[in-house]
């Protein structure tokens, strides 16, 4: 009979507490490690018994997971929102948390979460950095408009961020302090730098061999652009981890919170447990999708008849998730399938054709 140890890790920025338990719950070893790769590798190599490990998903867990993965027979991450057993107790410490995680793993009660491959994780980090750069660019644009309004300068809102218009505007400023002109130039320079950076990141991601064909297939859906396709591909990673469209819609944060007890059901607002990056991109895409996609335009118009624009946008976003998931799972470009006419309709059509043919062949009186 093979002996296996179950190890719970409580990870932090500087230290990692661990607890090693046997199958019967007996503590074999426990202690604390420095949160460094050499210390983790030396500890993992010293383990003489095959082991399964688990840790809670945190900001520091990814590199620890990658370091320990080659030494473990099985290594998983626990879903932080579902690991209530850690926070429910009266006493809470690093050693107790590690012990609790080991028990949850040993009894097969640990709520695990999906762990993305390191290569995809690196690409996702680039895309998320690009989103931060875009936010900074928008802040610079708003700052430029704010400086002009502070000094009472009239300007064309839609043309302000054009290069030619901005240079002419700076030359025409007469009663504006030089400090404001300097701030406007610095803001303009920062905005151009941020825009150049985000374009470089997008071009790099679009040329990645691991993403190129996948993004091209996703963009075969009308109204899905490169940003939406990249965000879907890098935030979802493996589409087959979703058993149904409802699971994917829930992950994207497009469903309401649901509570049911004693025969009573209650729907709340949109749940906060979601992938915020996907939710933002999908909702923004859904606002523009009816302009480019006839099917989504019909869906939006149908929902809009009920009198709530936000719900119509939300329904379009859900349909976009269904399209994206179908294309991603099938590996085929998007096609609109026209439903075949019912059998009764086909019979009527054939009968009508025969009667017309008979009339055509009947000699004139």
ROPA-945393 format. One record per residue: residue in three letters; y, x, z of N, C-alpha, C in turn. Coordinates in steps of 0.001 Angstrom, whole numbers, padded with zeros to 6 digits, always signed. Example, Ala and Ser with C-alpha at 12.3 -4.5 7.8 and 13.67 -1.06 7.14 Angstrom:
% ROPA-945393
ALA-005690+013190+007800-004500+012300+007800-003300+013200+007800;SER-002250+012850+007080-001060+013670+007140+000030+012900+007870;
***
This chain:
% ROPA-945393
UNK-001196+000838+000000+000000+000000+000000+001255+000879+000000;UNK+002164+000626-000913+003369+001433-001035+004380+001042+000028;UNK+004896+002029+000742+005920+001797+001761+007283+001887+001102;UNK+008110+000888+001353+009458+000864+000794+010448+000658+001927;UNK+011537+001393+001884+012612+001221+002844+013741+000413+002218;UNK+014415-000344+003048+015546-001162+002612+016802-000610+003279;UNK+017796-000267+002452+018986+000417+002962+020228-000411+002661;UNK+021003-000667+003696+022286-001349+003545+023424-000352+003684;UNK+024383-000420+002779+025540+000486+002798+026805-000326+003051;UNK+027600+000116+004009+028922-000464+004240+029939+000569+003774;UNK+030534+000337+002603+031343+001369+001944+032820+001211+002290;UNK+033472+002341+002458+034910+002394+002709+035502+003544+001910;UNK+036789+003708+002020+037485+004723+001224+037029+006137+001584;UNK+036858+006427+002890+036550+007784+003328+035132+007947+003861;UNK+034515+006871+004333+033181+006976+004924+032271+005875+004396;UNK+030961+006118+004508+029945+005138+004132+028933+005064+005270;UNK+028836+003890+005897+027835+003688+006939+026563+003155+006286;UNK+025415+003597+006755+024149+003156+006169+023151+002845+007275;UNK+022219+001966+006939+021138+001607+007856+019854+001477+007047;UNK+018831+002245+007429+017534+002235+006746+016558+001423+007590;UNK+015949+000404+006979+014996-000451+007694+013664-000488+006962;UNK+012611-000617+007755+011280-000818+007183+011111-002288+006825;UNK+009976-002613+006188+009743-003995+005754+009650-004963+006924;UNK+009246-004483+008095+009123-005359+009260+010427-005485+010049;UNK+011505-004870+009572+012792-004974+010242+013091-003844+011199;UNK+012196-002919+011353+012392-001800+012278+013393-000822+011678;UNK+014369-000385+012489+015365+000584+012031+014734+001963+011990;UNK+014737+002556+010806+014166+003886+010611+015225+004966+010790;UNK+016410+004677+010294+017485+005669+010325+018808+004955+010130;UNK+019850+005440+010744+021184+004924+010502+022199+006018+010796;UNK+023344+005918+010163+024359+006938+010361+025555+006711+009465;UNK+026312+007772+009265+027548+007685+008496+027658+008912+007602;UNK+028129+008689+006375+028299+009761+005396+029751+009854+004962;UNK+030144+011040+004511+031454+011184+003882+031393+010567+002489;UNK+032437+009876+002111+032466+009198+000808+032808+010203-000289;UNK+031870+011098-000551+032006+012088-001626+030697+012149-002391;UNK+030764+012515-003642+029557+012586-004478+028559+013622-003967;UNK+028993+014855-003613+028006+015821-003108+027278+015338-001856;UNK+028001+014705-000930+027368+014227+000310+026362+013118+000013;UNK+026704+012218-000905+025791+011126-001260+024545+011656-001968;UNK+024745+012592-002891+023605+013137-003635+022659+013918-002722;UNK+023239+014681-001791+022396+015440-000856+021606+014497+000043;UNK+022243+013423+000495+021541+012451+001357+020438+011742+000577;UNK+020731+011334-000676+019745+010601-001480+018539+011476-001809;UNK+018762+012761-002068+017648+013668-002374+016752+013894-001158;UNK+017321+013750+000043+016546+013979+001268+015633+012807+001625;UNK+015799+011657+000957+014954+010494+001253+013577+010695+000634;UNK+012539+010641+001482+011172+010911+001029+010379+009647+000701;UNK+010938+008509+001038+010240+007231+000813+011007+006435-000238;UNK+010333+005805-001204+011034+004946-002172+011864+003890-001453;UNK+013035+003604-001988+013923+002680-001276+014683+001754-002223;UNK+015004+000576-001661+015892-000382-002305+017205-000372-001530;UNK+018310-000429-002233+019612-000368-001573+020530-001492-002001;UNK+021521-001766-001159+022507-002808-001456+023825-002460-000792;UNK+024894-002895-001401+026242-002713-000843+027108-003878-001289;UNK+028177-004095-000570+029111-005164-000934+030035-004661-002030;UNK+030335-005515-002995+031224-005139-004090+032657-005027-003589;UNK+033224-003836-003666+034610-003585-003269+035257-002685-004311;UNK+036484-002284-004047+037196-001377-004955+036510-000024-005044;UNK+035809+000377-003969+035211+001713-003928+033732+001711-004320;UNK+033170+000550-004615+031714+000464-004768+031192+000999-006093;UNK+031986+000944-007148+031470+001251-008485+030981+002693-008597;UNK+031800+003657-008160+031383+005059-008311+030239+005393-007345;UNK+030214+004740-006183+029113+004941-005234+027816+004403-005836;UNK+027898+003240-006463+026737+002640-007137+026211+003572-008227;UNK+027114+004112-009062+026696+005000-010152+026053+006283-009613;UNK+026555+006776-008472+026011+008010-007896+024619+007801-007329;UNK+024385+006673-006666+023108+006427-005999+022043+005821-006914;UNK+022457+005232-008020+021533+004505-008899+020325+005341-009351;UNK+020501+006618-009744+019325+007385-010206+018287+007654-009122;UNK+018662+007545-007846+017742+007889-006756+017035+006661-006169;UNK+017477+005461-006514+016922+004244-005914+015961+003560-006870;UNK+014936+002928-006310+014057+002091-007134+014788+000824-007555;UNK+015644+000347-006683+016443-000852-006984+017734-000761-006188;UNK+018853-000970-006864+020160-000924-006204+020987-002089-006710;UNK+021531-002879-005795+022285-004070-006166+023610-004096-005410;UNK+024510-004946-005927+025784-005198-005245+025819-006634-004772;UNK+026316-006833-003568+026431-008173-003021+027753-008820-003384;UNK+027702-010115-003658+028910-010864-004002+029756-011045-002737;UNK+030978-010497-002695+031758-010532-001449+032125-011933-000986;UNK+032306-012874-001938+032699-014225-001548+031551-015021-000935;UNK+030317-014551-001143+029156-015307-000659+028438-014633+000512;UNK+028911-013481+000920+028252-012773+002018+028896-013151+003351;UNK+028741-014411+003700+029341-014924+004929+028639-014393+006177;UNK+027414-013905+006028+026668-013427+007187+027350-012227+007837;UNK+028179-011502+007080+028839-010324+007619+030016-010716+008507;UNK+030774-011707+008091+031993-012077+008819+031764-013174+009850;UNK+030563-013765+009878+030337-014905+010772+030062-014488+012215;UNK+029589-013271+012438+029210-012851+013779+030403-012564+014673;UNK+030152-012599+015995+031204-012268+016951+031570-010791+016868;UNK+030533-009954+016827+030748-008522+016770+030729-008058+015318;UNK+031664-007176+015007+031730-006657+013628+032103-005180+013682;UNK+031246-004357+013111+031515-002930+012989+030820-002433+011739;UNK+031096-001207+011355+030501-000653+010139+028975-000588+010245;UNK+028468-000178+011394+027014-000067+011566+026348-001441+011559;UNK+026995-002435+012178+026434-003792+012183+026445-004380+010774;UNK+027520-004133+010031+027597-004628+008656+026500-004011+007785;UNK+026281-002704+007935+025220-002044+007168+023854-002610+007539;UNK+023657-002901+008823+022396-003467+009289+022193-004873+008708;UNK+023269-005653+008672+023173-007015+008130+022846-006996+006648;UNK+023479-006097+005908+023202-005988+004466+021756-005583+004231;UNK+021239-004667+005047+019833-004258+004922+018896-005432+005190;UNK+019213-006259+006189+018386-007433+006487+018418-008450+005348;UNK+019596-008691+004804+019713-009634+003686+018899-009151+002486;UNK+018943-007851+002233+018170-007291+001123+016672-007375+001408;UNK+016289-007049+002636+014874-007045+003022+014262-008435+002910;UNK+015027-009462+003269+014525-010848+003229+014798-011537+001896;UNK+015321-010790+000926+015646-011330-000402+016630-012500-000298;UNK+017636-012343+000549+018665-013367+000732+020049-012862+000320;UNK+020105-011690-000272+021397-011117-000636+021922-011763-001913;UNK+023116-012362-001883+023707-012937-003106+024277-011815-003978;UNK+023577-011483-005025+023978-010344-005861+025004-010755-006906;UNK+025700-009773-007438+026657-010010-008522+026355-009045-009668;UNK+026877-009350-010833+026623-008559-012033+027356-007216-011952;UNK+026677-006149-012320+027279-004812-012344+027356-004351-013795;UNK+028551-004100-014260+028772-003711-015647+028379-002248-015867;UNK+027953-001945-017078+027601-000572-017431+028843+000319-017348;UNK+028679+001585-016958+029845+002474-016793+030697+002595-018056;UNK+030053+002621-019243+030812+002762-020486+031726+001564-020706;UNK+031202+000365-020500+032010-000839-020658+033078-000927-019572;UNK+032748-000451-018385+033717-000462-017288+034927+000417-017606;UNK+034674+001557-018264+035773+002451-018644+036681+001790-019681;UNK+036077+001115-020649+036871+000427-021670+037646-000734-021063;UNK+037034-001446-020129+037727-002554-019464+038927-002039-018674;UNK+038783-000867-018059+039898-000286-017308+041089-000012-018232;UNK+040794+000445-019451+041863+000680-020426+042595-000618-020771;UNK+041822-001683-021012+042432-002961-021379+043284-003510-020239;UNK+042800-003411-019013+043578-003894-017877+044848-003064-017670;UNK+044765-001781-017969+045961-000939-017894+046970-001368-018951;UNK+046460-001743-020117+047351-002235-021169+048098-003488-020722;UNK+047423-004376-020000+048079-005589-019499+049205-005241-018534;UNK+048999-004234-017697+050036-003796-016775+051228-003220-017535;UNK+050951-002471-018621+052014-001885-019434+052848-002988-020089;UNK+052189-004036-020571+052910-005151-021190+053818-005839-020165;UNK+053335-006008-018960+054158-006609-017906+055413-005774-017635;UNK+055253-004445-017614+056401-003576-017389+057390-003670-018549;UNK+056889-003796-019766+057766-003935-020928+058591-005218-020843;UNK+057944-006304-020425+058658-007581-020285+059720-007481-019184;UNK+059414-006762-018106+060399-006585-017038+061635-005841-017547;UNK+061417-004827-018384+062546-004092-018949+063383-004997-019851;UNK+062712-005847-020619+063444-006777-021480+064291-007739-020649;UNK+063702-008259-019590+064455-009169-018730+065601-008454-018028;UNK+065384-007176-017676+066441-006411-017019+067621-006193-017941;UNK+067357-005934-019223+068431-005756-020202+069261-007022-020324;UNK+068583-008166-020422+069311-009438-020516+070109-009692-019245;UNK+069535-009342-018070+070243-009537-016808+071496-008690-016712;UNK+071452-007442-017174+072625-006576-017135+073753-007121-018008;UNK+073386-007632-019168+074405-008195-020059+075032-009453-019464;UNK+074207-010279-018825+074753-011493-018208+075643-011168-017008;UNK+075299-010105-016265+076121-009697-015122+077525-009297-015537;UNK+077632-008703-016709+078933-008219-017184+079639-009227-018077;UNK+079059-010422-018244+079707-011466-019047+079695-011189-020531;UNK+078715-010461-021012+078619-010121-022435+077797-011171-023174;UNK+078353-011677-024255+077625-012647-025076+076639-011902-025980;UNK+075428-012424-026099+074421-011770-026940+073461-012816-027485;UNK+072806-012458-028575+071832-013342-029208+070482-013089-028549;UNK+069948-014080-027872+068729-013920-027086+067541-013496-027944;UNK+067380-014098-029119+066214-013819-029957+066293-012453-030639;UNK+067515-011919-030809+067676-010657-031516+067887-009464-030579;UNK+068006-009728-029282+068379-008678-028335+067464-007464-028400;UNK+066170-007699-028580+065218-006597-028509+064931-005974-029868;UNK+065683-006391-030886+065599-005725-032181+066376-004416-032149;UNK+065862-003393-032806+066464-002060-032729+067870-002037-033328;UNK+068033-002629-034505+069323-002611-035179+070360-003423-034399;UNK+069971-004611-033957+070910-005461-033223+071338-004792-031915;UNK+070411-004134-031233+070733-003522-029953+071730-002376-030125;UNK+071523-001549-031158+072451-000430-031380+073848-000930-031727;UNK+073935-002002-032523+075244-002584-032845+075882-003207-031611;UNK+075078-003803-030748+075601-004426-029531+076182-003370-028591;UNK+075494-002240-028452+075983-001171-027579+077331-000638-028082;UNK+077463-000498-029396+078722+000004-029964+079866-000975-029766;UNK+079535-002272-029736+080590-003295-029641+081035-003574-028209;UNK+080367-003015-027218+080729-003268-025820+082029-002540-025491;UNK+083049-003292-025093+084359-002721-024827+084670-002652-023331;UNK+084620-003782-022652+085033-003838-021251+083831-003769-020301;UNK+082865-003003-020692+081653-002858-019885+081619-001439-019323;UNK+081327-001270-018027+081274+000074-017435+080234+000946-018132;UNK+080498+002254-018145+079587+003194-018783+078222+003212-018096;UNK+078236+002950-016785+076955+002936-016062+076035+001843-016588;UNK+076619+000702-016958+075814-000390-017507+075262-000008-018871;UNK+076061+000670-019672+075578+001114-020981+074418+002097-020820;UNK+074548+002996-019842+073467+003959-019603+072185+003246-019168;UNK+072341+002249-018291+071172+001495-017834+070521+000727-018979;UNK+071350+000193-019877+070811-000523-021029+070012+000417-021930;UNK+070561+001627-022143+069834+002594-022984+068525+003020-022334;UNK+068557+003267-021014+067333+003659-020319+066292+002543-020349;UNK+066750+001302-020168+065833+000161-020209+065219+000015-021597;UNK+066060+000215-022615+065568+000135-023986+064531+001225-024264;UNK+064807+002446-023791+063863+003543-023984+062542+003282-023277;UNK+062612+002752-022059+061382+002442-021318+060587+001362-022026;UNK+061288+000343-022538+060617-000753-023238+059884-000234-024473;UNK+060534+000640-025243+059907+001186-026444+058696+002048-026094;UNK+058798+002799-024986+057670+003625-024563+056479+002754-024170;UNK+056754+001670-023414+055673+000781-022991+055021+000098-024195;UNK+055834-000324-025165+055284-000982-026350+054433-000018-027172;UNK+054889+001217-027287+054108+002218-028020+052782+002500-027318;UNK+052813+002566-025991+051593+002836-025220+050575+001720-025377;UNK+051048+000482-025285+050091-000633-025383+049501-000736-026778;UNK+050257-000385-027808+049716-000393-029170+048646+000690-029347;UNK+048884+001858-028755+047899+002931-028827+046589+002530-028151;UNK+046701+001872-027004+045502+001445-026279+044712+000430-027101;UNK+045418-000544-027680+044739-001577-028473+044059-000957-029693;UNK+044747-000051-030381+044146+000599-031552+042904+001406-031168;UNK+042963+002043-030006+041804+002813-029544+040624+001901-029243;UNK+040881+000780-028598+039799-000150-028252+039204-000795-029500;UNK+040063-001141-030458+039568-001787-031680+038721-000844-032528;UNK+038920+000468-032371+038145+001439-033147+036904+001933-032417;UNK+036646+001412-031214+035456+001811-030458+034198+001296-031161;UNK+033220+002167-031443+031991+001705-032118+031245+000628-031346;UNK+031307+000669-030013+030580-000313-029203+031222-001692-029261;UNK+032466-001762-029729+033191-003040-029725+033554-003536-031119;UNK+033558-002654-032096+034130-002972-033401+033507-004216-034036;UNK+032188-004233-034191+031529-005365-034846+031596-006619-033971;UNK+031463-006437-032685+031495-007586-031774+032851-008283-031817;UNK+033922-007512-031784+035271-008088-031843+035505-008765-033190;UNK+034996-008167-034250+035146-008763-035584+034469-010136-035648;UNK+033280-010251-035051+032595-011549-035029+033383-012574-034216;UNK+033891-012161-033081+034651-013091-032240+035928-013555-032928;UNK+036523-012669-033707+037760-013033-034409+037498-013917-035627;UNK+036219-014160-035952+035920-015115-037027+036234-016549-036592;UNK+036416-016760-035296+036872-018061-034790+038371-018151-035025;UNK+038789-019142-035749+040218-019305-036012+040959-019541-034698;UNK+042079-018854-034521+042914-018894-033311+042501-017855-032280;UNK+041457-017066-032550+041074-015969-031651+041554-014662-032278;UNK+042513-014020-031594+043070-012763-032065+042424-011565-031396;UNK+042926-010358-031676+042308-009146-031112+042372-009075-029593;UNK+043474-009538-028984+043602-009458-027526+042600-010399-026857;UNK+042491-011624-027361+041525-012578-026805+040101-012071-026984;UNK+039800-011542-028163+038441-011047-028438+038102-009843-027562;UNK+039036-008916-027417+038794-007743-026579+038627-008124-025114;UNK+039477-009037-024654+039388-009460-023253+038052-010132-022984;UNK+037619-010988-023890+036319-011649-023722+035184-010618-023696;UNK+035189-009710-024670+034086-008744-024791+034003-007822-023577;UNK+035158-007399-023046+035152-006413-021970+035070-007036-020586;UNK+035454-008284-020441+035337-008943-019142+033975-009621-018983;UNK+033408-010092-020092+032088-010733-020046+030977-009693-020106;UNK+031157-008671-020951+030175-007595-021160+028895-008154-021777;UNK+027997-008732-020992+026740-009271-021503+026803-010795-021483;UNK+026914-011448-022638+027024-012913-022646+025753-013612-022194;UNK+024613-012927-022265+023339-013555-021908+023179-013732-020401;UNK+024098-013210-019618+024001-013440-018172+024458-014847-017794;UNK+025008-015589-018748+025396-016980-018510+024339-017894-019130;UNK+023700-018690-018287+022627-019562-018769+023171-020741-019556;UNK+024411-021133-019301+024965-022315-019972+026459-022129-020182;UNK+027026-023017-020998+028471-023000-021238+029220-023319-019941;UNK+028662-024220-019140+029318-024592-017882+029482-023390-016954;UNK+028481-022504-016925+028575-021299-016099+029702-020389-016591;UNK+029809-020235-017902+030859-019385-018465+032239-019982-018230;UNK+032354-021299-018383+033641-021972-018141+034066-021799-016686;UNK+033111-021916-015778+033401-021736-014359+033838-020306-014070;UNK+033166-019325-014670+033519-017921-014467+034937-017633-014955;UNK+035347-018317-016026+036687-018121-016586+037767-018870-015807;UNK+037383-019612-014785+038370-020309-013965+038970-021524-014620;UNK+038172-022252-015401+038674-023425-016121+038079-024719-015596;UNK+037456-024678-014407+036899-025881-013804+037532-026090-012433;UNK+037529-027338-012003+038111-027683-010710+037107-027416-009591;UNK+037625-027180-008406+036765-027032-007236+036070-028364-006963;UNK+034808-028307-006532+034014-029527-006343+033385-029524-004964;UNK+033525-030651-004253+032911-030800-002932+032168-032130-002898;UNK+030937-032088-002401+030128-033300-002299+029415-033299-000957;UNK+029556-034384-000207+028921-034487+001103+028781-035956+001472;UNK+027611-036322+001986+027347-037689+002454+027630-038723+001368;UNK+027298-038378+000137+027488-039316-000966+028899-039394-001492;UNK+029817-038615-000919+031201-038621-001381+031471-037356-002180;UNK+032142-037525-003305+032472-036403-004169+033981-036268-004291;UNK+034440-035038-004309+035869-034784-004369+036146-033607-005292;UNK+037068-033814-006217+037494-032758-007128+038856-032240-006672;UNK+038979-030922-006638+040230-030311-006243+040938-029684-007431;UNK+041928-028847-007179+042601-028130-008276+041695-027055-008865;UNK+042196-026339-009863+041432-025264-010490+041038-024239-009426;UNK+039775-023864-009427+039256-022977-008393+039877-021585-008490;UNK+040101-020977-007318+040636-019615-007258+039545-018566-007453;UNK+038295-018968-007380+037187-018033-007608+036929-017957-009108;UNK+037551-016983-009737+037450-016885-011194+037809-015481-011624;UNK+037609-015191-012905+038080-013955-013507+039515-014211-013982;UNK+040478-013695-013236+041883-014013-013510+042343-013485-014867;UNK+041778-012358-015312+042176-011793-016598+041776-012718-017740;UNK+040545-013227-017688+040072-014144-018730+040819-015463-018672;UNK+041037-015969-017475+041718-017251-017329+043095-017213-017977;UNK+043871-016162-017711+045217-016053-018264+045202-015989-019782;UNK+044331-015150-020325+044291-014967-021780+043825-016240-022487;UNK+042822-016904-021940+042285-018108-022584+043288-019259-022569;UNK+044008-019405-021472+044996-020486-021406+046147-020217-022372;UNK+046591-018952-022455+047647-018622-023406+047170-018826-024836;UNK+045914-018468-025111+045369-018679-026458+045240-020165-026773;UNK+044881-020969-025758+044701-022411-025971+046014-023104-026299;UNK+047136-022540-025849+048440-023149-026154+048786-023020-027627;UNK+048317-021947-028268+048622-021713-029681+047477-022106-030612;UNK+046276-022274-030070+045103-022529-030906+045226-023759-031803;UNK+045791-024894-031340+045874-026069-032222+046669-025836-033497;UNK+047507-024813-033527+048274-024537-034751+047399-023935-035843;UNK+046307-023272-035449+045521-022510-036419+044115-023064-036638;UNK+043621-023860-035704+042242-024333-035786+042219-025859-035870;UNK+041747-026429-036988+041753-027893-037134+040903-028604-036088;UNK+039741-028039-035747+038872-028673-034749+039545-028711-033377;UNK+040163-027616-033007+040858-027567-031718+042116-028419-031739;UNK+042742-028530-032900+043927-029405-033018+043535-030864-032806;UNK+042391-031271-033377+041920-032652-033187+041565-032906-031729;UNK+040933-031931-031092+040588-032072-029674+041845-032177-028816;UNK+042838-031346-029104+044094-031364-028345+044806-032702-028510;UNK+044831-033218-029755+045497-034507-030002+044789-035646-029279;UNK+043446-035591-029267+042676-036635-028587+042956-036630-027086;UNK+042995-035434-026473+043257-035337-025041+044709-035669-024715;UNK+045601-035362-025664+047017-035613-025432+047336-037103-025396;UNK+046502-037902-026068+046698-039354-026046+046565-039934-024639;UNK+045849-039215-023789+045709-039672-022409+046950-039393-021570;UNK+047880-038589-022129+049173-038441-021491+049358-037241-020591;UNK+048507-036211-020708+048665-035045-019842+048496-033779-020679;UNK+049614-033084-020950+049587-031915-021832+048777-030763-021237;UNK+048884-030556-019928+048165-029441-019309+046651-029636-019389;UNK+046204-030877-019209+044768-031145-019322+044290-030958-020752;UNK+045137-031273-021711+044766-031060-023113+044601-029568-023404;UNK+045515-028764-022890+045408-027310-023062+044149-026775-022386;UNK+043851-027291-021213+042662-026860-020478+041387-027204-021239;UNK+041372-028365-021863+040192-028766-022631+040004-027873-023856;UNK+041102-027486-024478+041034-026566-025621+040502-025212-025166;UNK+040954-024752-024003+040473-023471-023471+038970-023528-023209;UNK+038482-024653-022687+037035-024799-022445+036254-024764-023752;UNK+036801-025410-024774+036122-025396-026077+036119-023987-026672;UNK+037200-023240-026446+037242-021854-026902+036137-021027-026244;UNK+035906-021268-024957+034832-020569-024250+033479-020897-024893;UNK+033285-022169-025236+032026-022571-025876+031847-021866-027221;UNK+032918-021778-028010+032851-021085-029305+032551-019598-029107;UNK+033286-018961-028198+033125-017520-027967+031721-017188-027476;UNK+031213-018008-026560+029878-017752-026023+028805-017929-027094;UNK+028958-018942-027935+027976-019188-028996+027952-018042-030002;UNK+029120-017581-030419+029199-016473-031376+028645-015194-030760;UNK+029009-014941-029490+028590-013706-028827+027079-013668-028605;UNK+026494-014795-028259+025049-014826-028029+024257-014753-029328;UNK+024745-015421-030347+024002-015468-031614+024152-014191-032429;UNK+025273-013487-032234+025517-012294-033039+025884-012606-034475;UNK+026294-013853-034735+026659-014289-036073+028115-014752-036087;UNK+028819-014601-037218+030200-015102-037300+030251-016611-037116;UNK+031406-017100-036738+031580-018528-036461+031580-019324-037761;UNK+030842-020428-037759+030818-021345-038898+030927-022772-038380;UNK+031666-023584-039089+031782-025001-038752+030651-025737-039441;UNK+029765-026322-038672+028612-027036-039224+028962-028510-039401;UNK+028809-028998-040629+029032-030413-040907+027742-031166-040627;UNK+027777-032154-039745+026541-032873-039407+025979-033610-040618;UNK+024657-033586-040743+023994-034277-041853+024101-035786-041672;UNK+024248-036535-042771+024335-038004-042654+023024-038591-042155;UNK+023068-039693-041434+021844-040340-040938+020913-040738-042080;UNK+019624-040910-041754+018615-041242-042769+018925-042559-043458;UNK+019413-043550-042706+019733-044855-043300+020826-044724-044343;UNK+021798-043840-044076+022891-043629-045027+022371-043010-046317;UNK+021409-042057-046163+020833-041425-047348+020109-042446-048215;UNK+019346-043382-047567+018613-044396-048327+019573-045291-049092;UNK+020670-045679-048414+021657-046544-049075+022269-045839-050277;UNK+022535-044528-050126+023135-043767-051219+022188-043695-052410;UNK+020894-043458-052139+019908-043400-053226+019785-044752-053916;UNK+019762-045840-053126+019657-047188-053696+020847-047494-054583;UNK+022048-047095-054127+023257-047347-054909+023215-046581-056227;UNK+022714-045343-056168+022611-044545-057397+021647-045169-058383;UNK+020500-045694-057888+019517-046327-058768+020087-047579-059424;UNK+020818-048374-058629+021381-049616-059178+022412-049313-060248;UNK+023223-048249-059998+024227-047869-060991+023552-047412-062281;UNK+022429-046657-062098+021706-046166-063271+021102-047329-064055;UNK+020590-048326-063329+019984-049498-063993+021029-050277-064756;UNK+022203-050420-064153+023285-051123-064831+023705-050377-066093;UNK+023723-049053-065994+024137-048248-067157+023140-048354-068295;UNK+021813-048535-067982+020795-048577-069013+020588-049984-069582;UNK+021101-051016-068898+020927-052386-069378+021735-052628-070654;UNK+021086-053126-071744+021830-053347-073001+022837-054473-072844;UNK+023899-054365-073622+024942-055413-073566+024433-056681-074200;UNK+024865-057822-073709+024439-059115-074225+025027-059342-075594;
***
